[in-house]
Amino acid sequence: MLFVSAAANTFPYVKKRIEVVGEKHMELKPIDVAIDEMKEKSTELAKLCSNQEVNMITLQLKLQGCVSVQ
């Protein structure tokens, strides 16, 4: 289950407690989580490859993160 909370201010904040202004509960299956992660990674790779000058170090690190066993 995924819990997402919306806070009145961004973290970190100078007060000790931040008021929660909203909450959203979503129940996701493991395959849905995996699909979302794959979409995010492919979007990041496409963004890296679409630049005029491709940073090979960043691209290599991103590719290694995509194929490594997690």
N, CA, C and O atoms as a Maestro MAE file, in Angstrom:
{
 s_m_m2io_version
 :::
 2.0.0
}

f_m_ct {
 s_m_title
 :::
 protein
 m_atom[280] {
  # First column is atom index #
  i_m_mmod_type
  r_m_x_coord
  r_m_y_coord
  r_m_z_coord
  i_m_residue_number
  s_m_chain_name
  s_m_pdb_residue_name
  s_m_pdb_atom_name
  i_m_atomic_number
  :::
  1 25 0.838 -1.157 0.000 1 A "MET " " N  " 7
  2 3 0.000 0.000 0.000 1 A "MET " " CA " 6
  3 2 0.893 1.233 0.000 1 A "MET " " C  " 6
  4 15 1.921 1.255 0.676 1 A "MET " " O  " 8
  5 25 0.514 2.243 -0.742 2 A "LEU " " N  " 7
  6 3 1.280 3.468 -0.860 2 A "LEU " " CA " 6
  7 2 0.552 4.582 -0.130 2 A "LEU " " C  " 6
  8 15 -0.631 4.817 -0.378 2 A "LEU " " O  " 8
  9 25 1.247 5.272 0.769 3 A "PHE " " N  " 7
  10 3 0.683 6.385 1.504 3 A "PHE " " CA " 6
  11 2 1.390 7.648 1.059 3 A "PHE " " C  " 6
  12 15 2.618 7.726 1.112 3 A "PHE " " O  " 8
  13 25 0.636 8.629 0.626 4 A "VAL " " N  " 7
  14 3 1.200 9.903 0.219 4 A "VAL " " CA " 6
  15 2 0.533 10.985 1.046 4 A "VAL " " C  " 6
  16 15 -0.694 11.069 1.098 4 A "VAL " " O  " 8
  17 25 1.341 11.810 1.692 5 A "SER " " N  " 7
  18 3 0.811 12.901 2.503 5 A "SER " " CA " 6
  19 2 1.245 14.222 1.900 5 A "SER " " C  " 6
  20 15 2.348 14.345 1.367 5 A "SER " " O  " 8
  21 25 0.371 15.200 1.989 6 A "ALA " " N  " 7
  22 3 0.702 16.545 1.530 6 A "ALA " " CA " 6
  23 2 0.866 17.425 2.752 6 A "ALA " " C  " 6
  24 15 0.009 17.440 3.635 6 A "ALA " " O  " 8
  25 25 1.966 18.156 2.804 7 A "ALA " " N  " 7
  26 3 2.239 19.017 3.945 7 A "ALA " " CA " 6
  27 2 2.047 20.472 3.543 7 A "ALA " " C  " 6
  28 15 2.150 20.824 2.368 7 A "ALA " " O  " 8
  29 25 1.766 21.307 4.533 8 A "ALA " " N  " 7
  30 3 1.550 22.722 4.277 8 A "ALA " " CA " 6
  31 2 2.838 23.403 3.828 8 A "ALA " " C  " 6
  32 15 2.779 24.347 3.040 8 A "ALA " " O  " 8
  33 25 3.995 22.958 4.299 9 A "ASN " " N  " 7
  34 3 5.290 23.528 3.942 9 A "ASN " " CA " 6
  35 2 6.223 22.415 3.505 9 A "ASN " " C  " 6
  36 15 5.969 21.238 3.758 9 A "ASN " " O  " 8
  37 25 7.315 22.807 2.841 10 A "THR " " N  " 7
  38 3 8.253 21.794 2.375 10 A "THR " " CA " 6
  39 2 9.172 21.360 3.504 10 A "THR " " C  " 6
  40 15 9.341 22.079 4.489 10 A "THR " " O  " 8
  41 25 9.768 20.175 3.359 11 A "PHE " " N  " 7
  42 3 10.712 19.655 4.338 11 A "PHE " " CA " 6
  43 2 12.105 20.150 3.996 11 A "PHE " " C  " 6
  44 15 12.321 20.357 2.802 11 A "PHE " " O  " 8
  45 25 13.036 20.361 4.825 12 A "PRO " " N  " 7
  46 3 12.861 20.537 6.267 12 A "PRO " " CA " 6
  47 2 12.265 21.912 6.541 12 A "PRO " " C  " 6
  48 15 12.451 22.843 5.757 12 A "PRO " " O  " 8
  49 25 11.579 22.031 7.605 13 A "TYR " " N  " 7
  50 3 10.912 23.266 7.968 13 A "TYR " " CA " 6
  51 2 11.384 23.675 9.351 13 A "TYR " " C  " 6
  52 15 11.811 22.822 10.129 13 A "TYR " " O  " 8
  53 25 11.317 24.951 9.674 14 A "VAL " " N  " 7
  54 3 11.886 25.428 10.929 14 A "VAL " " CA " 6
  55 2 11.066 25.024 12.148 14 A "VAL " " C  " 6
  56 15 11.589 24.987 13.261 14 A "VAL " " O  " 8
  57 25 9.807 24.725 11.951 15 A "LYS " " N  " 7
  58 3 8.992 24.285 13.086 15 A "LYS " " CA " 6
  59 2 9.227 22.796 13.330 15 A "LYS " " C  " 6
  60 15 9.714 22.073 12.461 15 A "LYS " " O  " 8
  61 25 8.869 22.365 14.527 16 A "LYS " " N  " 7
  62 3 9.055 20.951 14.836 16 A "LYS " " CA " 6
  63 2 8.008 20.082 14.154 16 A "LYS " " C  " 6
  64 15 8.299 18.950 13.769 16 A "LYS " " O  " 8
  65 25 6.812 20.592 14.001 17 A "ARG " " N  " 7
  66 3 5.743 19.809 13.383 17 A "ARG " " CA " 6
  67 2 5.166 20.573 12.205 17 A "ARG " " C  " 6
  68 15 5.011 21.793 12.259 17 A "ARG " " O  " 8
  69 25 4.852 19.858 11.154 18 A "ILE " " N  " 7
  70 3 4.269 20.450 9.958 18 A "ILE " " CA " 6
  71 2 2.845 19.931 9.824 18 A "ILE " " C  " 6
  72 15 2.589 18.734 9.960 18 A "ILE " " O  " 8
  73 25 1.940 20.835 9.559 19 A "GLU " " N  " 7
  74 3 0.533 20.456 9.414 19 A "GLU " " CA " 6
  75 2 0.340 19.651 8.131 19 A "GLU " " C  " 6
  76 15 0.797 20.057 7.062 19 A "GLU " " O  " 8
  77 25 -0.330 18.521 8.240 20 A "VAL " " N  " 7
  78 3 -0.668 17.700 7.086 20 A "VAL " " CA " 6
  79 2 -2.004 18.196 6.558 20 A "VAL " " C  " 6
  80 15 -2.998 18.209 7.283 20 A "VAL " " O  " 8
  81 25 -2.025 18.609 5.283 21 A "VAL " " N  " 7
  82 3 -3.243 19.182 4.712 21 A "VAL " " CA " 6
  83 2 -4.011 18.187 3.842 21 A "VAL " " C  " 6
  84 15 -5.156 18.452 3.475 21 A "VAL " " O  " 8
  85 25 -3.413 17.068 3.512 22 A "GLY " " N  " 7
  86 3 -4.110 16.078 2.703 22 A "GLY " " CA " 6
  87 2 -3.402 14.745 2.746 22 A "GLY " " C  " 6
  88 15 -2.215 14.666 3.062 22 A "GLY " " O  " 8
  89 25 -4.136 13.703 2.427 23 A "GLU " " N  " 7
  90 3 -3.577 12.360 2.453 23 A "GLU " " CA " 6
  91 2 -4.216 11.550 1.331 23 A "GLU " " C  " 6
  92 15 -5.398 11.720 1.033 23 A "GLU " " O  " 8
  93 25 -3.444 10.682 0.718 24 A "LYS " " N  " 7
  94 3 -3.937 9.867 -0.390 24 A "LYS " " CA " 6
  95 2 -3.454 8.434 -0.196 24 A "LYS " " C  " 6
  96 15 -2.262 8.204 0.006 24 A "LYS " " O  " 8
  97 25 -4.354 7.489 -0.256 25 A "HIS " " N  " 7
  98 3 -4.015 6.071 -0.102 25 A "HIS " " CA " 6
  99 2 -4.282 5.365 -1.431 25 A "HIS " " C  " 6
  100 15 -5.365 5.477 -2.008 25 A "HIS " " O  " 8
  101 25 -3.275 4.641 -1.898 26 A "MET " " N  " 7
  102 3 -3.424 3.864 -3.120 26 A "MET " " CA " 6
  103 2 -2.869 2.472 -2.871 26 A "MET " " C  " 6
  104 15 -1.809 2.317 -2.265 26 A "MET " " O  " 8
  105 25 -3.572 1.482 -3.331 27 A "GLU " " N  " 7
  106 3 -3.090 0.114 -3.208 27 A "GLU " " CA " 6
  107 2 -2.568 -0.316 -4.571 27 A "GLU " " C  " 6
  108 15 -3.316 -0.390 -5.546 27 A "GLU " " O  " 8
  109 25 -1.268 -0.600 -4.619 28 A "LEU " " N  " 7
  110 3 -0.629 -0.968 -5.871 28 A "LEU " " CA " 6
  111 2 -0.135 -2.405 -5.807 28 A "LEU " " C  " 6
  112 15 0.342 -2.874 -4.774 28 A "LEU " " O  " 8
  113 25 -0.261 -3.085 -6.929 29 A "LYS " " N  " 7
  114 3 0.281 -4.431 -7.042 29 A "LYS " " CA " 6
  115 2 1.768 -4.314 -7.358 29 A "LYS " " C  " 6
  116 15 2.210 -3.294 -7.887 29 A "LYS " " O  " 8
  117 25 2.537 -5.341 -7.042 30 A "PRO " " N  " 7
  118 3 3.982 -5.285 -7.335 30 A "PRO " " CA " 6
  119 2 4.291 -5.025 -8.807 30 A "PRO " " C  " 6
  120 15 5.269 -4.347 -9.123 30 A "PRO " " O  " 8
  121 25 3.474 -5.552 -9.699 31 A "ILE " " N  " 7
  122 3 3.722 -5.330 -11.135 31 A "ILE " " CA " 6
  123 2 3.496 -3.875 -11.496 31 A "ILE " " C  " 6
  124 15 4.196 -3.343 -12.358 31 A "ILE " " O  " 8
  125 25 2.528 -3.209 -10.853 32 A "ASP " " N  " 7
  126 3 2.279 -1.793 -11.112 32 A "ASP " " CA " 6
  127 2 3.463 -0.941 -10.666 32 A "ASP " " C  " 6
  128 15 3.846 0.007 -11.352 32 A "ASP " " O  " 8
  129 25 4.038 -1.281 -9.518 33 A "VAL " " N  " 7
  130 3 5.206 -0.563 -9.019 33 A "VAL " " CA " 6
  131 2 6.380 -0.755 -9.973 33 A "VAL " " C  " 6
  132 15 7.094 0.202 -10.272 33 A "VAL " " O  " 8
  133 25 6.585 -1.970 -10.449 34 A "ALA " " N  " 7
  134 3 7.690 -2.260 -11.368 34 A "ALA " " CA " 6
  135 2 7.512 -1.512 -12.687 34 A "ALA " " C  " 6
  136 15 8.480 -0.990 -13.239 34 A "ALA " " O  " 8
  137 25 6.288 -1.456 -13.192 35 A "ILE " " N  " 7
  138 3 6.019 -0.742 -14.443 35 A "ILE " " CA " 6
  139 2 6.299 0.742 -14.277 35 A "ILE " " C  " 6
  140 15 6.900 1.361 -15.156 35 A "ILE " " O  " 8
  141 25 5.871 1.320 -13.164 36 A "ASP " " N  " 7
  142 3 6.118 2.739 -12.909 36 A "ASP " " CA " 6
  143 2 7.615 3.039 -12.830 36 A "ASP " " C  " 6
  144 15 8.075 4.047 -13.365 36 A "ASP " " O  " 8
  145 25 8.366 2.176 -12.172 37 A "GLU " " N  " 7
  146 3 9.813 2.370 -12.072 37 A "GLU " " CA " 6
  147 2 10.479 2.268 -13.441 37 A "GLU " " C  " 6
  148 15 11.387 3.041 -13.746 37 A "GLU " " O  " 8
  149 25 10.037 1.323 -14.266 38 A "MET " " N  " 7
  150 3 10.603 1.175 -15.611 38 A "MET " " CA " 6
  151 2 10.297 2.403 -16.465 38 A "MET " " C  " 6
  152 15 11.144 2.856 -17.235 38 A "MET " " O  " 8
  153 25 9.087 2.937 -16.327 39 A "LYS " " N  " 7
  154 3 8.735 4.150 -17.082 39 A "LYS " " CA " 6
  155 2 9.612 5.320 -16.670 39 A "LYS " " C  " 6
  156 15 10.081 6.075 -17.522 39 A "LYS " " O  " 8
  157 25 9.835 5.478 -15.377 40 A "GLU " " N  " 7
  158 3 10.686 6.559 -14.886 40 A "GLU " " CA " 6
  159 2 12.114 6.419 -15.408 40 A "GLU " " C  " 6
  160 15 12.717 7.397 -15.849 40 A "GLU " " O  " 8
  161 25 12.647 5.209 -15.357 41 A "LYS " " N  " 7
  162 3 14.027 4.984 -15.808 41 A "LYS " " CA " 6
  163 2 14.155 5.216 -17.308 41 A "LYS " " C  " 6
  164 15 15.147 5.788 -17.760 41 A "LYS " " O  " 8
  165 25 13.169 4.780 -18.085 42 A "SER " " N  " 7
  166 3 13.253 4.992 -19.535 42 A "SER " " CA " 6
  167 2 13.114 6.470 -19.875 42 A "SER " " C  " 6
  168 15 13.736 6.940 -20.828 42 A "SER " " O  " 8
  169 25 12.314 7.210 -19.119 43 A "THR " " N  " 7
  170 3 12.200 8.651 -19.332 43 A "THR " " CA " 6
  171 2 13.520 9.345 -19.022 43 A "THR " " C  " 6
  172 15 13.944 10.230 -19.765 43 A "THR " " O  " 8
  173 25 14.173 8.951 -17.930 44 A "GLU " " N  " 7
  174 3 15.464 9.531 -17.574 44 A "GLU " " CA " 6
  175 2 16.516 9.225 -18.637 44 A "GLU " " C  " 6
  176 15 17.314 10.093 -18.991 44 A "GLU " " O  " 8
  177 25 16.520 7.992 -19.147 45 A "LEU " " N  " 7
  178 3 17.484 7.629 -20.185 45 A "LEU " " CA " 6
  179 2 17.231 8.416 -21.469 45 A "LEU " " C  " 6
  180 15 18.175 8.873 -22.115 45 A "LEU " " O  " 8
  181 25 15.975 8.574 -21.837 46 A "ALA " " N  " 7
  182 3 15.651 9.333 -23.042 46 A "ALA " " CA " 6
  183 2 16.075 10.786 -22.895 46 A "ALA " " C  " 6
  184 15 16.564 11.393 -23.848 46 A "ALA " " O  " 8
  185 25 15.891 11.344 -21.706 47 A "LYS " " N  " 7
  186 3 16.291 12.726 -21.461 47 A "LYS " " CA " 6
  187 2 17.810 12.873 -21.554 47 A "LYS " " C  " 6
  188 15 18.309 13.847 -22.118 47 A "LYS " " O  " 8
  189 25 18.545 11.902 -20.997 48 A "LEU " " N  " 7
  190 3 20.006 11.956 -21.062 48 A "LEU " " CA " 6
  191 2 20.509 11.837 -22.501 48 A "LEU " " C  " 6
  192 15 21.472 12.505 -22.878 48 A "LEU " " O  " 8
  193 25 19.870 10.998 -23.297 49 A "CYS " " N  " 7
  194 3 20.335 10.761 -24.661 49 A "CYS " " CA " 6
  195 2 19.908 11.862 -25.634 49 A "CYS " " C  " 6
  196 15 20.485 11.982 -26.715 49 A "CYS " " O  " 8
  197 25 18.909 12.663 -25.268 50 A "SER " " N  " 7
  198 3 18.410 13.678 -26.190 50 A "SER " " CA " 6
  199 2 19.208 14.980 -26.135 50 A "SER " " C  " 6
  200 15 18.992 15.864 -26.963 50 A "SER " " O  " 8
  201 25 20.116 15.113 -25.185 51 A "ASN " " N  " 7
  202 3 20.938 16.318 -25.092 51 A "ASN " " CA " 6
  203 2 21.900 16.396 -26.280 51 A "ASN " " C  " 6
  204 15 22.262 15.379 -26.873 51 A "ASN " " O  " 8
  205 25 22.310 17.635 -26.617 52 A "GLN " " N  " 7
  206 3 23.269 17.821 -27.709 52 A "GLN " " CA " 6
  207 2 24.581 17.106 -27.416 52 A "GLN " " C  " 6
  208 15 25.103 16.367 -28.252 52 A "GLN " " O  " 8
  209 25 25.105 17.337 -26.217 53 A "GLU " " N  " 7
  210 3 26.329 16.663 -25.801 53 A "GLU " " CA " 6
  211 2 25.974 15.682 -24.691 53 A "GLU " " C  " 6
  212 15 25.610 16.083 -23.586 53 A "GLU " " O  " 8
  213 25 26.083 14.405 -24.995 54 A "VAL " " N  " 7
  214 3 25.727 13.370 -24.026 54 A "VAL " " CA " 6
  215 2 26.856 13.203 -23.019 54 A "VAL " " C  " 6
  216 15 28.006 12.989 -23.401 54 A "VAL " " O  " 8
  217 25 26.533 13.300 -21.741 55 A "ASN " " N  " 7
  218 3 27.518 13.086 -20.685 55 A "ASN " " CA " 6
  219 2 27.653 11.577 -20.496 55 A "ASN " " C  " 6
  220 15 26.771 10.937 -19.924 55 A "ASN " " O  " 8
  221 25 28.746 11.022 -20.972 56 A "MET " " N  " 7
  222 3 28.920 9.572 -20.976 56 A "MET " " CA " 6
  223 2 29.022 8.988 -19.570 56 A "MET " " C  " 6
  224 15 28.583 7.861 -19.338 56 A "MET " " O  " 8
  225 25 29.587 9.729 -18.642 57 A "ILE " " N  " 7
  226 3 29.712 9.219 -17.268 57 A "ILE " " CA " 6
  227 2 28.339 9.086 -16.635 57 A "ILE " " C  " 6
  228 15 28.028 8.064 -16.023 57 A "ILE " " O  " 8
  229 25 27.515 10.119 -16.782 58 A "THR " " N  " 7
  230 3 26.161 10.078 -16.224 58 A "THR " " CA " 6
  231 2 25.343 8.977 -16.891 58 A "THR " " C  " 6
  232 15 24.613 8.246 -16.223 58 A "THR " " O  " 8
  233 25 25.469 8.864 -18.217 59 A "LEU " " N  " 7
  234 3 24.743 7.829 -18.949 59 A "LEU " " CA " 6
  235 2 25.174 6.435 -18.500 59 A "LEU " " C  " 6
  236 15 24.332 5.556 -18.315 59 A "LEU " " O  " 8
  237 25 26.475 6.230 -18.324 60 A "GLN " " N  " 7
  238 3 26.970 4.930 -17.877 60 A "GLN " " CA " 6
  239 2 26.439 4.585 -16.492 60 A "GLN " " C  " 6
  240 15 26.009 3.456 -16.256 60 A "GLN " " O  " 8
  241 25 26.467 5.547 -15.575 61 A "LEU " " N  " 7
  242 3 25.955 5.299 -14.231 61 A "LEU " " CA " 6
  243 2 24.469 4.987 -14.250 61 A "LEU " " C  " 6
  244 15 24.007 4.107 -13.522 61 A "LEU " " O  " 8
  245 25 23.719 5.700 -15.076 62 A "LYS " " N  " 7
  246 3 22.271 5.463 -15.173 62 A "LYS " " CA " 6
  247 2 21.995 4.079 -15.752 62 A "LYS " " C  " 6
  248 15 21.104 3.375 -15.278 62 A "LYS " " O  " 8
  249 25 22.756 3.685 -16.777 63 A "LEU " " N  " 7
  250 3 22.584 2.358 -17.371 63 A "LEU " " CA " 6
  251 2 22.937 1.253 -16.396 63 A "LEU " " C  " 6
  252 15 22.248 0.234 -16.344 63 A "LEU " " O  " 8
  253 25 23.998 1.435 -15.622 64 A "GLN " " N  " 7
  254 3 24.375 0.437 -14.635 64 A "GLN " " CA " 6
  255 2 23.285 0.293 -13.573 64 A "GLN " " C  " 6
  256 15 23.016 -0.812 -13.100 64 A "GLN " " O  " 8
  257 25 22.667 1.397 -13.205 65 A "GLY " " N  " 7
  258 3 21.585 1.349 -12.232 65 A "GLY " " CA " 6
  259 2 20.348 0.672 -12.771 65 A "GLY " " C  " 6
  260 15 19.576 0.082 -12.015 65 A "GLY " " O  " 8
  261 25 20.152 0.755 -14.098 66 A "CYS " " N  " 7
  262 3 18.969 0.141 -14.722 66 A "CYS " " CA " 6
  263 2 19.087 -1.379 -14.797 66 A "CYS " " C  " 6
  264 15 18.092 -2.090 -14.661 66 A "CYS " " O  " 8
  265 25 20.307 -1.876 -15.015 67 A "VAL " " N  " 7
  266 3 20.456 -3.310 -15.235 67 A "VAL " " CA " 6
  267 2 20.945 -4.077 -14.018 67 A "VAL " " C  " 6
  268 15 20.942 -5.308 -14.019 67 A "VAL " " O  " 8
  269 25 21.361 -3.367 -12.987 68 A "SER " " N  " 7
  270 3 21.844 -4.080 -11.792 68 A "SER " " CA " 6
  271 2 20.668 -4.694 -11.030 68 A "SER " " C  " 6
  272 15 19.559 -4.159 -11.021 68 A "SER " " O  " 8
  273 25 20.939 -5.804 -10.408 69 A "VAL " " N  " 7
  274 3 19.907 -6.505 -9.655 69 A "VAL " " CA " 6
  275 2 19.637 -5.735 -8.375 69 A "VAL " " C  " 6
  276 15 20.554 -5.385 -7.632 69 A "VAL " " O  " 8
  277 25 18.368 -5.481 -8.136 70 A "GLN " " N  " 7
  278 3 18.008 -4.718 -6.927 70 A "GLN " " CA " 6
  279 2 17.235 -5.596 -5.989 70 A "GLN " " C  " 6
  280 15 16.836 -5.151 -4.913 70 A "GLN " " O  " 8
  :::
 }
 m_bond[279] {
  # First column is bond index #
  i_m_from
  i_m_to
  i_m_order
  :::
  1 1 2 1
  2 2 3 1
  3 3 4 2
  4 3 5 1
  5 5 6 1
  6 6 7 1
  7 7 8 2
  8 7 9 1
  9 9 10 1
  10 10 11 1
  11 11 12 2
  12 11 13 1
  13 13 14 1
  14 14 15 1
  15 15 16 2
  16 15 17 1
  17 17 18 1
  18 18 19 1
  19 19 20 2
  20 19 21 1
  21 21 22 1
  22 22 23 1
  23 23 24 2
  24 23 25 1
  25 25 26 1
  26 26 27 1
  27 27 28 2
  28 27 29 1
  29 29 30 1
  30 30 31 1
  31 31 32 2
  32 31 33 1
  33 33 34 1
  34 34 35 1
  35 35 36 2
  36 35 37 1
  37 37 38 1
  38 38 39 1
  39 39 40 2
  40 39 41 1
  41 41 42 1
  42 42 43 1
  43 43 44 2
  44 43 45 1
  45 45 46 1
  46 46 47 1
  47 47 48 2
  48 47 49 1
  49 49 50 1
  50 50 51 1
  51 51 52 2
  52 51 53 1
  53 53 54 1
  54 54 55 1
  55 55 56 2
  56 55 57 1
  57 57 58 1
  58 58 59 1
  59 59 60 2
  60 59 61 1
  61 61 62 1
  62 62 63 1
  63 63 64 2
  64 63 65 1
  65 65 66 1
  66 66 67 1
  67 67 68 2
  68 67 69 1
  69 69 70 1
  70 70 71 1
  71 71 72 2
  72 71 73 1
  73 73 74 1
  74 74 75 1
  75 75 76 2
  76 75 77 1
  77 77 78 1
  78 78 79 1
  79 79 80 2
  80 79 81 1
  81 81 82 1
  82 82 83 1
  83 83 84 2
  84 83 85 1
  85 85 86 1
  86 86 87 1
  87 87 88 2
  88 87 89 1
  89 89 90 1
  90 90 91 1
  91 91 92 2
  92 91 93 1
  93 93 94 1
  94 94 95 1
  95 95 96 2
  96 95 97 1
  97 97 98 1
  98 98 99 1
  99 99 100 2
  100 99 101 1
  101 101 102 1
  102 102 103 1
  103 103 104 2
  104 103 105 1
  105 105 106 1
  106 106 107 1
  107 107 108 2
  108 107 109 1
  109 109 110 1
  110 110 111 1
  111 111 112 2
  112 111 113 1
  113 113 114 1
  114 114 115 1
  115 115 116 2
  116 115 117 1
  117 117 118 1
  118 118 119 1
  119 119 120 2
  120 119 121 1
  121 121 122 1
  122 122 123 1
  123 123 124 2
  124 123 125 1
  125 125 126 1
  126 126 127 1
  127 127 128 2
  128 127 129 1
  129 129 130 1
  130 130 131 1
  131 131 132 2
  132 131 133 1
  133 133 134 1
  134 134 135 1
  135 135 136 2
  136 135 137 1
  137 137 138 1
  138 138 139 1
  139 139 140 2
  140 139 141 1
  141 141 142 1
  142 142 143 1
  143 143 144 2
  144 143 145 1
  145 145 146 1
  146 146 147 1
  147 147 148 2
  148 147 149 1
  149 149 150 1
  150 150 151 1
  151 151 152 2
  152 151 153 1
  153 153 154 1
  154 154 155 1
  155 155 156 2
  156 155 157 1
  157 157 158 1
  158 158 159 1
  159 159 160 2
  160 159 161 1
  161 161 162 1
  162 162 163 1
  163 163 164 2
  164 163 165 1
  165 165 166 1
  166 166 167 1
  167 167 168 2
  168 167 169 1
  169 169 170 1
  170 170 171 1
  171 171 172 2
  172 171 173 1
  173 173 174 1
  174 174 175 1
  175 175 176 2
  176 175 177 1
  177 177 178 1
  178 178 179 1
  179 179 180 2
  180 179 181 1
  181 181 182 1
  182 182 183 1
  183 183 184 2
  184 183 185 1
  185 185 186 1
  186 186 187 1
  187 187 188 2
  188 187 189 1
  189 189 190 1
  190 190 191 1
  191 191 192 2
  192 191 193 1
  193 193 194 1
  194 194 195 1
  195 195 196 2
  196 195 197 1
  197 197 198 1
  198 198 199 1
  199 199 200 2
  200 199 201 1
  201 201 202 1
  202 202 203 1
  203 203 204 2
  204 203 205 1
  205 205 206 1
  206 206 207 1
  207 207 208 2
  208 207 209 1
  209 209 210 1
  210 210 211 1
  211 211 212 2
  212 211 213 1
  213 213 214 1
  214 214 215 1
  215 215 216 2
  216 215 217 1
  217 217 218 1
  218 218 219 1
  219 219 220 2
  220 219 221 1
  221 221 222 1
  222 222 223 1
  223 223 224 2
  224 223 225 1
  225 225 226 1
  226 226 227 1
  227 227 228 2
  228 227 229 1
  229 229 230 1
  230 230 231 1
  231 231 232 2
  232 231 233 1
  233 233 234 1
  234 234 235 1
  235 235 236 2
  236 235 237 1
  237 237 238 1
  238 238 239 1
  239 239 240 2
  240 239 241 1
  241 241 242 1
  242 242 243 1
  243 243 244 2
  244 243 245 1
  245 245 246 1
  246 246 247 1
  247 247 248 2
  248 247 249 1
  249 249 250 1
  250 250 251 1
  251 251 252 2
  252 251 253 1
  253 253 254 1
  254 254 255 1
  255 255 256 2
  256 255 257 1
  257 257 258 1
  258 258 259 1
  259 259 260 2
  260 259 261 1
  261 261 262 1
  262 262 263 1
  263 263 264 2
  264 263 265 1
  265 265 266 1
  266 266 267 1
  267 267 268 2
  268 267 269 1
  269 269 270 1
  270 270 271 1
  271 271 272 2
  272 271 273 1
  273 273 274 1
  274 274 275 1
  275 275 276 2
  276 275 277 1
  277 277 278 1
  278 278 279 1
  279 279 280 2
  :::
 }
}
